[in-house]
Amino acid sequence: MDETKLRLRRDAELNEADGEVRISAPAGSLGLRGLDAGTAAALRVLAAGDVGETALAATVGEAGLLRWNLLVRRLSAAGLLEYAAGGARLRPVGAGRVEPAPAPAAGTPVRMSRFAVVTAGDGVLTVRSPRSPAVVELSPAACGLLGALATWTTPEDLAAHAPAQALRFLAAAGVLATGPEDGDLSSAQWHPRDLWLHAHSRGPRYTGRYGGTYAFSSRFGPVPADPPPFAGERIELPRPDLELLAKTDPSLTDTLERRRSLREHDQDAPITLAQLGELLYRSMRRRAVFTSPDGQELADRPYPSGGSVHELEVYPLIVSCRGAEPGLWHYDTAGHALELVSPPSPAVRALVERAKSAAQLTQDPQVVLTVTARFGRVMWKYETIGYSLVLKHVGVLYQTLYLAGTAMDLAVCALGGGDAADFALASGLDYLTEGSVGELIVGSRG
């Protein structure tokens, strides 16, 4: 049997100063005082790379072995150790205790968890669960274990694919199932992708790197606040008188209580260009732009945005609007204008049909507002939470459009979904750079 080797987690730092040895990692730190020479030497060995327990015991010496074993437990409890054996490695990435789990008993049925995710990188396959602070890395020689775990099997049958330590690592990382995982609603209701997004967007416990880490700042510059202009026709929109609206608008309470999702439009009196412009001005216009200390251009709009990044754009797809020709347009938040992206085309028509179906309409909606995200605006700064932050922004923009539309006596209805690939085809935009993340239909009240 291969000896299990240990090391300090690879993102930890060991520093010695003023009689203290401090181990620091993204998930926290541990300060140690009063260490004997053997223990301090063993910690330095751990920080240098993989080392077997036998070699560590020799470094510590027999007299310090008990104290050393207690310290290893503290390091495990703090999630500061990695374990390696037989081509497998148990590695902490988040916060919390990480140590090999007990081996499954002989004859126990085991299988890969339905929530497990496998990714490739740096010569290993990494297996992880959404609710564990640890991952398991498998070398090419040990990857056959994953295929064997595609169906129910037993530890005895797996012995040919990997050592017993590998199963202990998988169990510790939460990716080894020993029974059904959908026996009750609390677990059955979760699709793996949904649970991943939920768990990893709520804090660093399961992810390690979280929030404003600027993960790409050393490789790429920040994405500008304004997207490149479109070359098509441009329509300057009239600016509403906000001082007058402040006096004549219904109260916030009245607007909230009257807000409804209204699908039917008055086809005999479609929405006007001035009304569409007012709705966009009250909801989306850029009120100011400024540069943050990190060099990123930030903006101010009527709705809130995490870090003031304001990555959202709105593309009015006009079907019937008095004062504007049909087609796919882009709203210029800085200049309060519409830019023609594409005249009517089969690809643009597909967006209309998709919205019509989602809203269960028998007639075309007057205007479809497609909300997109310029993903780099968020993901250049925020790690792990980027997409969940986009969805939060979509929600507050929806409410802002609803309230402004209700105050204007317009029909506004958010849609449950759309097709980002269809929008990419109609707009010519790159799916990964700027993609649709929300849709609403807007028109005159029917």
C-alpha positions as CSV (number, residue, x, y, z in Angstrom):
1,M,0.0,0.0,0.0
2,D,1.3,3.5,-0.9
3,E,2.1,5.6,2.1
4,T,-0.1,8.7,2.4
5,K,1.9,11.9,1.9
6,L,1.1,15.3,3.4
7,R,1.9,18.9,2.6
8,L,0.6,22.3,3.5
9,R,-2.2,23.3,1.0
10,R,-0.5,24.9,-2.0
11,D,-2.1,28.3,-1.5
12,A,-0.8,28.6,2.1
13,E,2.2,30.5,3.2
14,L,4.4,29.7,6.2
15,N,6.0,32.7,8.0
16,E,8.2,32.8,11.1
17,A,8.6,36.0,13.1
18,D,8.8,37.1,16.7
19,G,8.7,33.5,18.0
20,E,5.5,32.7,16.1
21,V,5.0,30.4,13.2
22,R,2.0,31.5,11.1
23,I,0.3,29.5,8.4
24,S,-1.9,31.8,6.2
25,A,-4.3,30.6,3.5
26,P,-7.2,32.3,1.7
27,A,-9.7,30.6,4.1
28,G,-7.9,31.8,7.2
29,S,-4.7,31.5,9.2
30,L,-3.3,29.7,12.2
31,G,-0.7,31.1,14.6
32,L,1.5,28.7,16.5
33,R,3.9,29.6,19.4
34,G,6.2,27.6,21.7
35,L,7.0,25.0,19.0
36,D,10.1,22.8,19.6
37,A,12.8,22.7,17.0
38,G,11.6,19.3,15.6
39,T,8.0,20.5,15.1
40,A,9.1,23.7,13.5
41,A,11.4,21.8,11.1
42,A,8.5,19.4,10.2
43,L,6.3,22.3,9.3
44,R,9.0,23.7,7.0
45,V,9.2,20.3,5.3
46,L,5.4,20.3,4.9
47,A,5.5,23.7,3.3
48,A,8.1,22.5,0.8
49,G,6.1,19.7,-0.7
50,D,4.8,16.1,-0.3
51,V,6.3,14.2,2.5
52,G,5.5,10.8,4.0
53,E,4.3,10.4,7.6
54,T,7.3,8.2,8.3
55,A,9.7,11.0,7.3
56,L,7.8,13.5,9.3
57,A,7.9,11.4,12.4
58,A,11.7,11.1,12.0
59,T,12.0,14.9,11.7
60,V,9.9,15.4,14.8
61,G,11.6,12.8,16.8
62,E,10.0,10.2,19.1
63,A,9.7,12.6,22.1
64,G,7.7,15.1,20.1
65,L,5.5,12.6,18.2
66,L,2.4,13.0,20.4
67,R,2.5,16.8,20.1
68,W,3.0,16.5,16.4
69,N,0.0,14.3,15.9
70,L,-2.1,16.7,17.8
71,L,-0.8,19.6,15.6
72,V,-1.7,17.6,12.4
73,R,-5.2,17.3,13.7
74,R,-5.4,21.1,14.2
75,L,-4.0,21.6,10.6
76,S,-6.7,19.2,9.2
77,A,-9.4,20.9,11.2
78,A,-8.3,24.2,9.7
79,G,-8.3,22.8,6.2
80,L,-4.5,23.5,5.8
81,L,-3.3,20.0,4.6
82,E,-3.3,18.2,1.4
83,Y,-3.1,14.4,1.2
84,A,-1.7,12.3,-1.6
85,A,-1.5,8.6,-2.3
86,G,-1.6,6.3,-5.4
87,G,-2.1,9.0,-8.0
88,A,-4.9,10.7,-6.0
89,R,-4.7,13.9,-4.0
90,L,-7.2,15.3,-1.5
91,R,-6.8,19.1,-1.6
92,P,-8.7,21.8,0.3
93,V,-9.9,24.8,-1.7
94,G,-12.4,26.3,0.6
95,A,-12.7,26.6,4.4
96,G,-13.3,23.9,6.9
97,R,-12.0,20.5,8.0
98,V,-10.4,18.4,5.3
99,E,-9.0,14.9,6.0
100,P,-9.5,11.4,4.5
101,A,-12.8,9.9,5.4
102,P,-13.2,6.3,6.7
103,A,-13.0,3.7,3.9
104,P,-16.3,2.3,2.8
105,A,-17.0,-1.1,4.4
106,A,-16.5,-4.2,2.3
107,G,-19.6,-4.9,0.2
108,T,-20.9,-1.3,0.5
109,P,-22.5,-0.2,-2.8
110,V,-20.7,2.9,-4.0
111,R,-21.1,5.2,-7.1
112,M,-20.1,8.7,-8.2
113,S,-22.4,11.3,-6.7
114,R,-24.9,12.8,-9.2
115,F,-23.7,16.2,-8.0
116,A,-20.0,15.5,-8.8
117,V,-18.3,17.6,-11.5
118,V,-15.1,16.7,-13.3
119,T,-12.7,19.2,-14.9
120,A,-9.3,18.8,-16.6
121,G,-6.2,20.9,-16.0
122,D,-2.5,20.7,-15.2
123,G,-2.3,17.0,-16.1
124,V,-5.0,15.9,-13.7
125,L,-8.7,15.4,-13.6
126,T,-10.3,17.3,-10.7
127,V,-13.4,15.9,-9.1
128,R,-15.5,18.0,-6.7
129,S,-18.9,18.3,-5.1
130,P,-20.8,21.6,-4.7
131,R,-21.0,21.3,-0.9
132,S,-17.4,20.3,0.0
133,P,-14.4,22.5,0.7
134,A,-12.1,19.9,-0.8
135,V,-11.4,18.5,-4.3
136,V,-9.8,15.2,-5.4
137,E,-7.2,15.4,-8.2
138,L,-6.5,12.2,-10.1
139,S,-3.4,11.5,-12.2
140,P,-3.9,9.8,-15.6
141,A,-3.1,6.4,-14.1
142,A,-5.8,6.8,-11.5
143,C,-8.5,8.2,-13.8
144,G,-9.9,4.8,-14.6
145,L,-11.5,5.0,-11.1
146,L,-14.0,7.5,-12.5
147,G,-15.3,5.2,-15.2
148,A,-15.6,2.3,-12.7
149,L,-17.8,4.6,-10.5
150,A,-20.2,5.4,-13.3
151,T,-22.4,2.6,-11.9
152,W,-23.0,0.9,-8.6
153,T,-20.0,-1.2,-7.5
154,T,-18.1,-2.2,-4.3
155,P,-14.8,-1.3,-2.8
156,E,-13.5,-4.8,-3.6
157,D,-14.3,-4.4,-7.3
158,L,-12.6,-1.0,-7.4
159,A,-9.3,-2.3,-5.9
160,A,-7.9,-2.9,-9.4
161,H,-8.5,0.7,-10.4
162,A,-7.1,2.6,-7.4
163,P,-5.8,2.2,-3.9
164,A,-8.2,2.3,-0.9
165,Q,-6.9,5.8,-0.1
166,A,-8.4,7.2,-3.3
167,L,-11.9,6.1,-2.1
168,R,-11.3,7.7,1.2
169,F,-10.4,10.9,-0.6
170,L,-13.5,10.8,-2.8
171,A,-15.7,10.2,0.3
172,A,-14.1,13.1,2.1
173,A,-14.7,15.4,-0.9
174,G,-18.4,14.4,-1.0
175,V,-18.3,12.9,-4.4
176,L,-18.8,9.3,-3.4
177,A,-22.5,8.1,-3.0
178,T,-23.3,5.1,-0.9
179,G,-27.1,5.2,-1.5
180,P,-29.8,7.0,-3.4
181,E,-29.4,10.8,-3.5
182,D,-33.0,11.7,-4.6
183,G,-35.1,9.9,-1.9
184,D,-36.7,13.1,-0.6
185,L,-37.7,16.4,-2.1
186,S,-34.9,18.4,-0.3
187,S,-32.3,16.6,-2.4
188,A,-34.3,15.5,-5.5
189,Q,-35.4,19.0,-6.3
190,W,-31.8,20.2,-6.9
191,H,-30.4,19.9,-10.4
192,P,-26.6,19.6,-10.1
193,R,-26.0,22.9,-12.0
194,D,-28.5,24.8,-9.8
195,L,-26.9,23.5,-6.6
196,W,-23.4,24.4,-7.9
197,L,-24.5,28.0,-8.7
198,H,-26.3,28.3,-5.3
199,A,-23.5,26.9,-3.2
200,H,-20.6,28.7,-4.9
201,S,-22.3,32.1,-5.1
202,R,-23.0,32.3,-1.3
203,G,-19.5,32.6,0.1
204,P,-15.9,31.2,0.1
205,R,-16.7,28.1,2.3
206,Y,-16.7,25.8,-0.8
207,T,-14.7,27.9,-3.2
208,G,-11.8,29.6,-1.6
209,R,-11.4,32.4,-4.0
210,Y,-14.5,34.5,-3.9
211,G,-15.7,38.0,-4.6
212,G,-13.5,40.9,-5.8
213,T,-10.3,39.0,-6.5
214,Y,-9.4,40.6,-9.8
215,A,-8.5,37.2,-11.1
216,F,-7.7,38.4,-14.7
217,S,-6.2,41.8,-13.9
218,S,-2.7,40.6,-14.5
219,R,-3.6,39.3,-18.0
220,F,-6.3,41.6,-19.3
221,G,-7.3,45.2,-18.9
222,P,-10.8,46.1,-17.7
223,V,-13.6,46.2,-20.1
224,P,-14.7,49.9,-20.9
225,A,-18.0,51.2,-19.6
226,D,-19.4,51.8,-23.1
227,P,-19.7,49.1,-25.7
228,P,-18.5,49.9,-29.3
229,P,-21.2,51.8,-31.2
230,F,-23.2,50.1,-33.9
231,A,-22.8,51.5,-37.4
232,G,-26.5,51.5,-38.3
233,E,-29.1,54.3,-38.2
234,R,-29.2,56.4,-35.0
235,I,-32.3,57.9,-33.4
236,E,-31.8,60.6,-30.8
237,L,-34.5,60.2,-28.2
238,P,-36.4,63.0,-26.5
239,R,-35.5,63.5,-22.8
240,P,-38.4,63.5,-20.4
241,D,-38.8,66.3,-17.8
242,L,-38.0,64.6,-14.5
243,E,-39.0,67.6,-12.4
244,L,-42.4,67.5,-14.0
245,L,-42.7,63.8,-13.6
246,A,-41.7,64.1,-9.9
247,K,-44.9,66.2,-9.4
248,T,-47.3,64.2,-11.6
249,D,-46.2,60.6,-11.2
250,P,-48.3,58.4,-8.9
251,S,-46.9,57.6,-5.5
252,L,-44.5,54.7,-5.0
253,T,-47.1,52.8,-2.9
254,D,-49.7,53.3,-5.6
255,T,-47.3,52.2,-8.3
256,L,-46.2,49.1,-6.4
257,E,-49.8,48.1,-5.7
258,R,-50.9,48.5,-9.3
259,R,-47.9,46.7,-10.8
260,R,-49.0,43.7,-12.9
261,S,-47.5,41.6,-15.7
262,L,-49.6,42.8,-18.7
263,R,-49.2,40.8,-21.9
264,E,-51.9,42.2,-24.1
265,H,-51.2,45.4,-26.2
266,D,-53.5,47.9,-27.9
267,Q,-52.7,47.1,-31.5
268,D,-54.7,50.1,-32.8
269,A,-52.6,52.6,-30.8
270,P,-49.1,51.1,-30.4
271,I,-46.5,52.5,-28.0
272,T,-44.8,55.7,-29.3
273,L,-41.1,56.3,-29.7
274,A,-41.3,59.0,-27.0
275,Q,-42.9,56.6,-24.6
276,L,-40.2,53.9,-25.3
277,G,-37.5,56.6,-24.9
278,E,-39.0,57.8,-21.6
279,L,-39.1,54.2,-20.2
280,L,-35.5,53.6,-21.1
281,Y,-34.4,57.0,-19.8
282,R,-36.1,56.5,-16.4
283,S,-34.7,52.9,-16.1
284,M,-31.4,52.5,-18.0
285,R,-29.7,55.8,-18.8
286,R,-26.2,56.5,-17.6
287,R,-26.3,59.4,-15.1
288,A,-22.5,59.5,-14.6
289,V,-19.2,57.7,-15.3
290,F,-16.1,57.6,-13.2
291,T,-12.9,55.6,-12.8
292,S,-12.2,53.5,-9.7
293,P,-8.8,53.2,-8.1
294,D,-8.4,49.8,-9.8
295,G,-8.6,51.5,-13.2
296,Q,-12.1,50.2,-14.1
297,E,-14.6,52.6,-15.6
298,L,-17.7,52.6,-13.4
299,A,-21.1,54.1,-14.0
300,D,-24.2,55.3,-12.3
301,R,-27.7,54.4,-13.5
302,P,-31.2,54.5,-11.9
303,Y,-30.9,50.9,-10.6
304,P,-28.2,49.5,-8.4
305,S,-25.3,47.4,-9.6
306,G,-22.6,45.5,-7.6
307,G,-19.4,47.5,-7.7
308,S,-21.1,50.0,-10.0
309,V,-20.0,47.9,-13.0
310,H,-23.3,48.1,-14.8
311,E,-22.7,45.4,-17.3
312,L,-26.3,45.2,-18.6
313,E,-27.4,46.6,-22.0
314,V,-30.9,46.7,-23.5
315,Y,-31.8,45.9,-27.1
316,P,-35.3,47.0,-28.1
317,L,-36.7,44.7,-30.8
318,I,-39.3,46.9,-32.3
319,V,-42.2,45.3,-34.1
320,S,-44.8,48.1,-33.9
321,C,-43.8,51.5,-32.5
322,R,-45.0,54.9,-33.7
323,G,-42.0,56.9,-34.7
324,A,-39.5,54.0,-35.2
325,E,-38.9,51.4,-37.9
326,P,-39.1,47.7,-37.1
327,G,-35.8,46.0,-36.3
328,L,-33.3,45.2,-33.6
329,W,-32.0,48.3,-31.9
330,H,-29.5,49.0,-29.1
331,Y,-30.1,51.6,-26.4
332,D,-27.1,53.9,-26.0
333,T,-27.2,54.6,-22.2
334,A,-24.7,57.5,-22.4
335,G,-26.3,59.3,-25.4
336,H,-29.9,58.4,-24.8
337,A,-30.3,57.2,-28.4
338,L,-31.2,54.1,-30.4
339,E,-28.7,52.5,-32.7
340,L,-29.9,50.1,-35.4
341,V,-28.3,46.7,-35.0
342,S,-30.2,44.8,-37.6
343,P,-33.3,45.5,-39.8
344,P,-36.0,42.8,-39.9
345,S,-34.5,39.4,-40.8
346,P,-35.2,35.7,-40.3
347,A,-32.9,35.8,-37.2
348,V,-34.6,38.8,-35.8
349,R,-38.0,37.3,-36.5
350,A,-37.0,34.2,-34.5
351,L,-36.6,36.4,-31.5
352,V,-40.1,37.8,-31.9
353,E,-41.5,34.3,-32.2
354,R,-39.6,33.1,-29.1
355,A,-41.0,36.1,-27.1
356,K,-44.5,35.5,-28.5
357,S,-44.4,31.9,-27.4
358,A,-43.0,32.6,-24.0
359,A,-45.7,35.2,-23.3
360,Q,-48.4,32.9,-24.8
361,L,-49.6,35.6,-27.2
362,T,-51.7,35.3,-30.3
363,Q,-50.4,38.5,-31.7
364,D,-46.9,39.9,-32.0
365,P,-45.7,42.0,-29.0
366,Q,-45.1,45.7,-29.9
367,V,-41.5,45.8,-28.4
368,V,-39.3,43.0,-27.0
369,L,-36.6,44.3,-24.7
370,T,-33.7,41.9,-24.7
371,V,-31.3,42.4,-21.7
372,T,-27.7,41.4,-22.3
373,A,-24.7,41.3,-20.1
374,R,-21.2,42.3,-21.2
375,F,-19.7,39.5,-19.0
376,G,-16.2,40.9,-18.8
377,R,-17.4,44.0,-17.0
378,V,-18.3,41.7,-14.0
379,M,-15.9,38.8,-14.3
380,W,-12.7,40.8,-14.7
381,K,-13.2,41.8,-11.0
382,Y,-15.5,39.2,-9.4
383,E,-14.6,35.5,-9.1
384,T,-17.1,32.7,-8.5
385,I,-20.1,35.1,-8.0
386,G,-19.9,36.8,-11.5
387,Y,-22.9,35.1,-13.1
388,S,-25.1,35.2,-10.0
389,L,-24.3,38.9,-9.7
390,V,-25.5,39.4,-13.3
391,L,-28.8,37.7,-12.5
392,K,-29.3,39.9,-9.4
393,H,-28.8,42.9,-11.6
394,V,-31.3,41.6,-14.1
395,G,-33.8,41.3,-11.3
396,V,-33.4,44.9,-10.1
397,L,-33.6,46.1,-13.7
398,Y,-36.8,44.2,-14.2
399,Q,-38.4,45.8,-11.2
400,T,-37.2,49.3,-12.3
401,L,-38.7,48.8,-15.8
402,Y,-41.9,47.4,-14.2
403,L,-42.3,50.4,-11.9
404,A,-41.5,53.0,-14.5
405,G,-43.8,51.3,-17.0
406,T,-46.6,51.1,-14.5
407,A,-46.2,54.8,-13.7
408,M,-46.5,55.5,-17.4
409,D,-49.5,53.2,-17.9
410,L,-47.6,50.9,-20.2
411,A,-48.0,47.1,-20.4
412,V,-44.8,45.4,-19.2
413,C,-44.3,41.7,-18.8
414,A,-41.0,39.9,-18.0
415,L,-40.5,36.6,-19.8
416,G,-39.3,33.4,-18.2
417,G,-36.6,32.7,-20.7
418,G,-35.1,33.3,-24.1
419,D,-32.4,31.9,-26.4
420,A,-29.0,33.4,-26.1
421,A,-27.8,31.6,-29.3
422,D,-30.7,33.1,-31.3
423,F,-29.8,36.6,-30.0
424,A,-26.1,36.1,-30.9
425,L,-27.2,35.2,-34.4
426,A,-29.5,38.2,-34.8
427,S,-27.1,40.7,-33.3
428,G,-23.8,39.4,-34.5
429,L,-22.4,39.6,-31.0
430,D,-20.1,36.9,-29.6
431,Y,-22.0,34.6,-27.3
432,L,-19.3,34.5,-24.6
433,T,-18.5,38.2,-24.7
434,E,-22.0,39.7,-24.6
435,G,-25.1,37.4,-24.3
436,S,-28.8,37.8,-23.6
437,V,-29.7,37.2,-19.9
438,G,-33.3,38.4,-19.8
439,E,-36.3,39.5,-21.9
440,L,-39.4,41.6,-21.4
441,I,-42.3,42.7,-23.7
442,V,-43.5,46.3,-23.6
443,G,-46.4,48.0,-25.3
444,S,-49.4,50.2,-25.0
445,R,-52.1,48.8,-22.6
446,G,-54.7,46.6,-24.3
